[in-house]
Amino acid sequence: MYLELLTDHHASIYALLKQLSGFSSASMLTANAEEASRAISRLAGLLTVHLAAEDKFLYPSLARSEDEHIRTTATHFEEEMGHLASTFLTYKEAWMTPTKIRQNPAACLEATQEVLAALQERLGREDAQLYPLLQD
């Protein structure tokens, strides 16, 4: 049940990442600043819940697993990607309003691409390497 919830979160996050990646130029981002701002806001809400569930509960629980492979995988993932919540918080604070987006769309686009890449890497690695361990 818990894994199903996390997997559902991933699907929703992927949809928002796709929406944000659709703003592929500074001019497109400027023209759609309100829509981009709403997508960032929705992503922030979902990530707050999702990353808290993983970083505060899932990863520490897995780090105490009796299965050494699960334990080392979880510890490795947490060490590599545990900073993502604070990285996203910085991004959100910088770019969550249409005004901020319009003030410097090129910087917003660059920051968005970096954050999206980091999120896609984490989600993809969890989907491919971590979550399957929990199904066994």
GIKA-V892953 format. One record per backbone hydrogen bond with DSSP energy under -0.5 kcal/mol. CO is the residue of the C=O (numbers start at 0). NH is the residue of the N-H. E is the energy in kcal/mol with one decimal. If there is no record, write none. Layout:
BEGIN
co:CO nh:NH e:E
co:CO nh:NH e:E
END
This chain:
BEGIN
co:0 nh:4 e:-1.9
co:1 nh:5 e:-2.2
co:2 nh:6 e:-2.5
co:3 nh:7 e:-2.3
co:4 nh:8 e:-2.3
co:5 nh:9 e:-2.2
co:6 nh:10 e:-2.0
co:7 nh:11 e:-2.1
co:8 nh:12 e:-2.9
co:9 nh:13 e:-3.0
co:10 nh:14 e:-1.8
co:11 nh:15 e:-1.8
co:12 nh:16 e:-2.6
co:13 nh:17 e:-2.4
co:14 nh:18 e:-2.0
co:15 nh:19 e:-2.6
co:16 nh:20 e:-2.5
co:17 nh:21 e:-0.9
co:18 nh:21 e:-0.7
co:19 nh:22 e:-1.4
co:21 nh:23 e:-1.6
co:24 nh:28 e:-2.4
co:25 nh:29 e:-2.5
co:26 nh:30 e:-2.4
co:27 nh:31 e:-1.3
co:29 nh:32 e:-1.3
co:31 nh:35 e:-2.8
co:32 nh:36 e:-2.5
co:33 nh:37 e:-2.3
co:34 nh:38 e:-2.2
co:35 nh:39 e:-2.6
co:36 nh:40 e:-2.4
co:37 nh:41 e:-2.7
co:38 nh:42 e:-2.6
co:39 nh:43 e:-2.6
co:40 nh:44 e:-2.2
co:41 nh:45 e:-2.3
co:42 nh:46 e:-3.1
co:43 nh:47 e:-2.2
co:44 nh:48 e:-1.5
co:45 nh:49 e:-2.8
co:46 nh:50 e:-3.0
co:46 nh:51 e:-0.5
co:47 nh:51 e:-1.3
co:48 nh:52 e:-2.2
co:49 nh:53 e:-2.4
co:50 nh:54 e:-3.5
co:51 nh:55 e:-2.3
co:51 nh:56 e:-0.5
co:52 nh:56 e:-1.0
co:52 nh:57 e:-2.6
co:53 nh:58 e:-3.3
co:56 nh:60 e:-2.0
co:57 nh:61 e:-2.8
co:58 nh:62 e:-2.3
co:59 nh:63 e:-0.6
co:60 nh:63 e:-1.0
co:61 nh:64 e:-1.7
co:65 nh:67 e:-0.7
co:66 nh:70 e:-2.6
co:67 nh:71 e:-3.0
co:68 nh:72 e:-2.3
co:69 nh:73 e:-2.7
co:70 nh:74 e:-2.3
co:71 nh:75 e:-2.5
co:72 nh:76 e:-2.7
co:73 nh:77 e:-2.6
co:74 nh:78 e:-2.3
co:75 nh:79 e:-2.2
co:76 nh:80 e:-3.2
co:77 nh:81 e:-1.9
co:80 nh:83 e:-1.6
co:81 nh:84 e:-0.5
co:82 nh:86 e:-2.1
co:83 nh:87 e:-2.8
co:84 nh:88 e:-2.1
co:85 nh:89 e:-2.0
co:86 nh:90 e:-2.0
co:87 nh:91 e:-3.3
co:88 nh:92 e:-2.5
co:89 nh:93 e:-1.6
co:90 nh:94 e:-1.9
co:91 nh:95 e:-1.6
co:96 nh:100 e:-2.0
co:97 nh:101 e:-2.7
co:98 nh:102 e:-1.8
co:99 nh:103 e:-1.1
co:100 nh:103 e:-0.6
co:101 nh:104 e:-0.5
co:103 nh:107 e:-2.2
co:104 nh:108 e:-2.7
co:105 nh:109 e:-2.2
co:106 nh:110 e:-2.6
co:107 nh:111 e:-2.9
co:108 nh:112 e:-2.5
co:109 nh:113 e:-2.0
co:110 nh:114 e:-2.5
co:111 nh:115 e:-2.9
co:112 nh:116 e:-2.0
co:113 nh:117 e:-2.1
co:114 nh:118 e:-2.7
co:115 nh:119 e:-2.9
co:116 nh:120 e:-2.2
co:117 nh:121 e:-2.3
co:118 nh:122 e:-2.9
co:119 nh:123 e:-2.5
co:120 nh:124 e:-2.5
co:121 nh:125 e:-2.6
co:122 nh:126 e:-2.8
co:123 nh:127 e:-2.3
co:124 nh:128 e:-3.0
co:124 nh:129 e:-1.0
co:125 nh:129 e:-0.6
co:125 nh:130 e:-3.2
co:129 nh:132 e:-1.1
co:129 nh:133 e:-0.9
co:130 nh:133 e:-0.9
co:130 nh:134 e:-0.8
co:131 nh:134 e:-0.6
co:131 nh:135 e:-0.7
END
